[in-house]
């Protein structure tokens, strides 16, 4: 990330985290103030600069962006662990920051899908295929997709981001499972107007051989 990108991301971090509790369920410890924010942002970029050279690299731009986002989220988690001294609390805070960034990145694809398709099922199909093509593309990712019976099926059998966090250790993989993997429930719902149900029985981060994702477009009623 260049200086402008770091400033923008850091600004977003401060907006989301400032005022949150320093210690979960310990109000006497106060809340995160401006000085805490400066330290958290600084430490995040220090961790990021240490982690990025060791992370996998890819030819495809979308794969590269996702991996850098993964490295950033891990750097943020480590900085927050130092600040709040609680893994669970740090995970929740980092997850909130990552979700906001993910939601913002999907804003324009959602607008485009709405312009191209009025039908909600076609809109869902469009968004999922677009994500597969530009973010989860082979050979880095192994994913099979199809749309039938109002349902978009997306089966991952290889996820480099999951592999990266697994290589970092059990704590890091648990962080990934409790942040990245949980965003799948809300991401399409935030882009497709109306009710959408997400289902997943197996997850690579849990040690399964597949992430069997299902997004089901429900009737408006």
C-alpha positions as MATLAB code, in Angstrom:
seq = 'XXXXXXXXXXXXXXXXXXXXXXXXXXXXXXXXXXXXXXXXXXXXXXXXXXXXXXXXXXXXXXXXXXXXXXXXXXXXXXXXXXXXXXXXXXXXXXXXXXXXXXXXXXXXXXXXXXXXXXXXXXXXXXXXXXXXXXXXXXXXXXXXXXXXXXXXXXXXXXXXXXXXXXXXXXXXXXXXXXXXXXXXXXXXXXXXXXXXXXXXXXXXXXXXXXXXXXXXXXXXX';
ca = [
       0.000    0.000    0.000;
       1.228    3.476   -0.817;
       1.121    6.401    1.625;
      -2.277    7.626    0.434;
      -3.835    4.169    0.759;
      -2.368    3.760    4.238;
      -3.732    7.120    5.294;
      -7.196    6.250    3.990;
      -7.232    2.811    5.623;
      -5.860    4.215    8.875;
      -8.546    6.888    8.885;
     -11.213    4.222    8.527;
      -9.695    2.183   11.359;
      -9.816    5.185   13.682;
     -13.424    5.953   12.821;
     -14.526    2.404   13.607;
     -12.381    1.714   16.686;
     -12.260    5.033   18.506;
     -14.470    4.918   21.569;
     -14.625    1.126   21.792;
     -13.834   -0.524   25.146;
     -10.148   -1.117   25.890;
     -10.987   -4.286   27.800;
     -14.072   -6.364   27.139;
     -16.532   -6.191   30.055;
     -14.129   -4.001   32.068;
     -15.517   -0.465   31.792;
     -13.101    0.772   34.430;
     -10.302    0.381   31.854;
     -11.844    3.106   29.746;
     -12.177    3.276   25.969;
      -9.829    3.557   23.010;
      -8.858    7.203   22.593;
      -6.931    9.151   19.949;
      -3.535    8.229   21.385;
      -4.497    4.541   21.320;
      -5.575    4.896   17.696;
      -2.256    6.390   16.648;
      -0.384    3.499   18.268;
      -2.687    0.841   16.775;
      -2.366    2.275   13.260;
       1.419    2.572   13.569;
       1.802   -0.969   14.891;
      -0.525   -2.334   12.198;
       1.692   -1.007    9.419;
       4.821   -2.228   11.187;
       3.374   -5.748   11.368;
       2.174   -5.456    7.771;
       5.634   -4.530    6.491;
       7.112   -7.505    8.339;
       4.499   -9.989    7.102;
       4.019   -8.967    3.475;
       7.452  -10.034    2.091;
       6.830  -13.553    3.438;
       3.325  -13.901    2.012;
       2.595  -15.803   -1.243;
       2.579  -13.780   -4.454;
       0.333  -14.242   -7.490;
       0.219  -13.086  -11.088;
      -3.497  -12.352  -10.997;
      -4.256   -8.894   -9.575;
      -7.427  -10.001   -7.805;
      -5.557  -12.826   -6.029;
      -2.856  -10.364   -5.014;
      -5.345   -7.870   -3.577;
      -7.048  -10.577   -1.530;
      -3.747  -11.830   -0.122;
      -2.672   -8.306    0.813;
      -6.015   -7.831    2.535;
      -5.354  -11.049    4.431;
      -1.918   -9.840    5.512;
      -3.414   -6.509    6.560;
      -6.112   -8.196    8.652;
      -3.498  -10.307   10.440;
      -1.345   -7.221   11.060;
      -4.364   -5.394   12.464;
      -5.248   -8.343   14.697;
      -1.746   -8.446   16.154;
      -1.734   -4.695   16.777;
      -5.110   -4.954   18.518;
      -3.957   -7.898   20.645;
      -1.170   -5.649   21.923;
      -3.610   -2.823   22.603;
      -6.513   -4.640   24.276;
      -4.660   -7.717   25.640;
      -7.534  -10.046   24.774;
      -7.637  -12.315   21.693;
     -11.429  -12.562   21.594;
     -11.904   -8.808   21.906;
      -9.159   -8.145   19.337;
     -10.844  -10.582   16.941;
     -14.184   -8.832   17.281;
     -12.666   -5.382   16.737;
     -10.592   -6.517   13.752;
     -13.624   -8.274   12.298;
     -15.645   -5.059   12.470;
     -12.902   -3.140   10.665;
     -12.490   -5.817    7.988;
     -16.235   -6.048    7.412;
     -16.490   -2.305    6.792;
     -13.685   -2.490    4.239;
     -15.236   -5.531    2.561;
     -18.628   -3.837    2.426;
     -17.136   -0.722    0.825;
     -15.275   -2.774   -1.785;
     -18.574   -4.353   -2.852;
     -20.452   -1.084   -3.235;
     -19.762   -0.509   -6.929;
     -20.222   -4.146   -8.004;
     -23.633   -3.988   -6.307;
     -24.529   -0.808   -8.209;
     -23.394   -2.366  -11.493;
     -25.388   -5.550  -10.843;
     -28.494   -3.495  -10.151;
     -28.067   -1.570  -13.401;
     -27.537   -4.725  -15.455;
     -30.219   -6.948  -13.880;
     -33.556   -6.111  -12.305;
     -34.237   -9.726  -11.380;
     -32.730  -10.544   -7.965;
     -31.730  -14.086   -8.935;
     -29.839  -12.830  -11.986;
     -28.259  -10.132   -9.850;
     -26.984  -12.724   -7.383;
     -25.632  -14.904  -10.181;
     -23.897  -11.885  -11.735;
     -22.234  -10.836   -8.469;
     -21.016  -14.312   -7.553;
     -19.595  -14.990  -11.016;
     -17.919  -11.600  -11.056;
     -16.296  -12.323   -7.699;
     -15.123  -15.728   -8.905;
     -13.611  -14.259  -12.045;
     -11.825  -11.261  -10.557;
     -11.047  -12.320   -6.981;
     -11.137  -16.109   -6.667;
      -9.663  -16.995  -10.029;
      -7.560  -20.098  -10.801;
      -4.960  -21.425  -10.516;
      -4.546  -19.931   -7.036;
      -8.126  -20.794   -6.126;
      -9.981  -23.973   -6.962;
     -13.695  -23.273   -7.096;
     -16.688  -24.700   -8.952;
     -19.866  -22.658   -9.407;
     -23.382  -23.078  -10.776;
     -26.808  -21.474  -10.406;
     -30.005  -23.498  -10.231;
     -33.329  -23.494   -8.357;
     -32.846  -19.949   -7.054;
     -29.527  -21.005   -5.515;
     -25.944  -20.074   -6.329;
     -23.545  -22.923   -5.523;
     -19.882  -22.092   -4.865;
     -17.609  -24.977   -3.846;
     -14.053  -24.108   -2.824;
     -11.523  -26.913   -2.611;
      -8.530  -24.589   -2.370;
      -8.283  -21.168   -0.710;
      -4.819  -19.525   -0.534;
      -5.958  -17.096    2.171;
      -7.004  -19.995    4.383;
      -3.716  -21.766    3.638;
      -1.796  -18.609    4.569;
      -3.462  -18.277    7.958;
      -3.074  -22.006    8.628;
       0.666  -21.676    7.985;
       0.852  -18.842   10.532;
      -0.413  -21.052   13.353;
      -3.509  -22.260   15.196;
      -4.296  -18.862   16.731;
      -4.112  -17.125   13.382;
      -6.300  -19.764   11.709;
      -8.876  -19.340   14.466;
      -8.849  -15.585   13.849;
      -9.414  -16.189   10.139;
     -12.277  -18.594   10.838;
     -13.958  -16.101   13.181;
     -13.632  -13.110   10.842;
     -13.216  -13.883    7.140;
     -15.327  -17.040    7.179;
     -18.152  -15.324    9.063;
     -18.468  -12.462    6.594;
     -19.922  -14.856    4.001;
     -23.288  -14.776    5.794;
     -23.756  -11.045    5.290;
     -21.873  -10.112    2.126;
     -24.475  -10.972   -0.528;
     -27.345   -9.758    1.624;
     -25.670   -6.349    1.688;
     -25.590   -6.241   -2.122;
     -28.811   -7.935   -3.236;
     -31.998   -6.193   -2.153;
     -34.448   -8.497   -0.439;
     -33.992  -11.696    1.567;
     -31.100  -14.047    0.791;
     -30.217  -17.080    2.937;
     -26.669  -18.376    3.203;
     -25.882  -21.993    4.048;
     -22.581  -23.838    4.506;
     -22.100  -27.276    6.007;
     -18.337  -27.642    5.506;
     -15.448  -25.187    5.766;
     -11.791  -25.485    4.797;
     -10.750  -23.532    7.877;
     -12.373  -26.204   10.045;
     -10.279  -28.886    8.344;
     -12.915  -30.035    5.851;
     -12.034  -30.783    2.224;
     -14.477  -28.217    0.875;
     -16.260  -24.948    1.547;
     -19.728  -25.715    0.190;
     -21.319  -22.274    0.001;
     -24.977  -21.811   -0.941;
     -26.763  -18.486   -1.461;
     -30.524  -18.900   -1.818;
     -32.731  -16.094   -3.128;
     -35.960  -16.129   -1.113;
     -39.346  -14.754   -2.096;
     -39.988  -11.173   -1.068;
     -42.831  -12.365    1.180;
];
